Amino acid sequence: MSLLLYYGSGSPYAWRVQLALEHKALRYERKVLSFSAGDTRKPEFLALNPRHRVPVLVHDDFALYESNAIVEYIDEAFPGRGAPLFPGDARQRARIRRLILEVDNYLDKAADPVWRQAFDTEPEKRDAAAVDAGKQALADEFALFTAAMDGEFLAGPLSAADFALYPALALIRRCERKLLGFSLDALLTPALRTWVTRIEALPFFDATVPPHWKAA
Ligand SMILES: N[C@@H](CCC(=O)N[C@@H](CS)C(=O)NCC(=O)O)C(=O)O
């Protein structure tokens, strides 16, 4: 059996998949792609994902893209390895899927202007008003996620919802290096701050941190 993960260092979507693979204690190889070198547009990668995005997981002869589909596949393809990532009855599993959709459809949208200002905008061209609007949108999102929280983790026990949200928050925190005075903790609710420390204390967490983040 072989598992190969194509990822980009710091990609929040790829990070979800790494959290799932590590949680299941699966052995996998990694192939890091460089966005700046255009690796995602090379024909051999386009053959795996015509949408030219990481992550892609190749399990033997089966290649799959889209992080949420991959996480769900890992959970179903390797039952009995680690606790399920979609635990509970139909309603609980539906909540997990809903929370993941809320991360992708709402939280990411709120974070996007902040990410753009931090990572895609020259320091002298940064728009403080855009960052402030982003901060407000993020605070609103964090209030909604806090209200939806149901126990130690987002949906009660640890689940795929936690793996969807954490990398987005980590990337928001990474903006602190670029945006003067920007602080993730200042926007998070106390419950989410505690939740972040819980995720970072997971025994496999360190293995998933982007290598170039560790070096810096
Ligand atoms: N919906 C996709 C999003 C993946 C995505 O946007 N990946 C970015 C990196 S964070 C990427 O590979 N961009 C490279 C490109 O667009 O060529 C998923 O969940 O897998």
The ligand as a Tripos MOL2 file, in Angstrom:
@<TRIPOS>MOLECULE
LIG
   20    19     1     0     0
SMALL
NO_CHARGES

@<TRIPOS>ATOM
      1 N1        -10.6600   23.7860   -2.4970 N.3       1 LIG1
      2 C1         -9.2810   23.3500   -2.5730 C.3       1 LIG1
      3 C2         -8.3790   24.5510   -2.4000 C.3       1 LIG1
      4 C3         -6.8990   24.1860   -2.6200 C.3       1 LIG1
      5 C4         -6.0450   25.4240   -2.8640 C.2       1 LIG1
      6 O1         -6.5540   26.5410   -3.0580 O.2       1 LIG1
      7 N2         -4.7220   25.2230   -2.8750 N.am      1 LIG1
      8 C5         -3.8030   26.3080   -3.1920 C.3       1 LIG1
      9 C6         -2.7500   26.4390   -2.0910 C.3       1 LIG1
     10 S1         -3.4420   26.9560   -0.5530 S.3       1 LIG1
     11 C7         -3.0290   25.9670   -4.4610 C.2       1 LIG1
     12 O2         -2.6430   24.8400   -4.6630 O.2       1 LIG1
     13 N3         -2.7720   26.9740   -5.3310 N.am      1 LIG1
     14 C8         -1.9390   26.7790   -6.4750 C.3       1 LIG1
     15 C9         -2.5630   27.2110   -7.7780 C.2       1 LIG1
     16 O3         -3.7000   27.7410   -7.7390 O.co2     1 LIG1
     17 O4         -1.9370   27.0080   -8.8040 O.co2     1 LIG1
     18 C10        -9.0460   22.2650   -1.5000 C.2       1 LIG1
     19 O5         -9.7430   22.2950   -0.4730 O.co2     1 LIG1
     20 O6         -8.1970   21.3850   -1.7110 O.co2     1 LIG1
@<TRIPOS>BOND
     1     1     2 1
     2     2     3 1
     3     2    18 1
     4     3     4 1
     5     4     5 1
     6     5     6 2
     7     5     7 1
     8     7     8 1
     9     8     9 1
    10     8    11 1
    11     9    10 1
    12    11    12 2
    13    11    13 1
    14    13    14 1
    15    14    15 1
    16    15    16 2
    17    15    17 1
    18    18    19 2
    19    18    20 1
@<TRIPOS>SUBSTRUCTURE
     1 LIG1         1 GROUP 0 **** ****
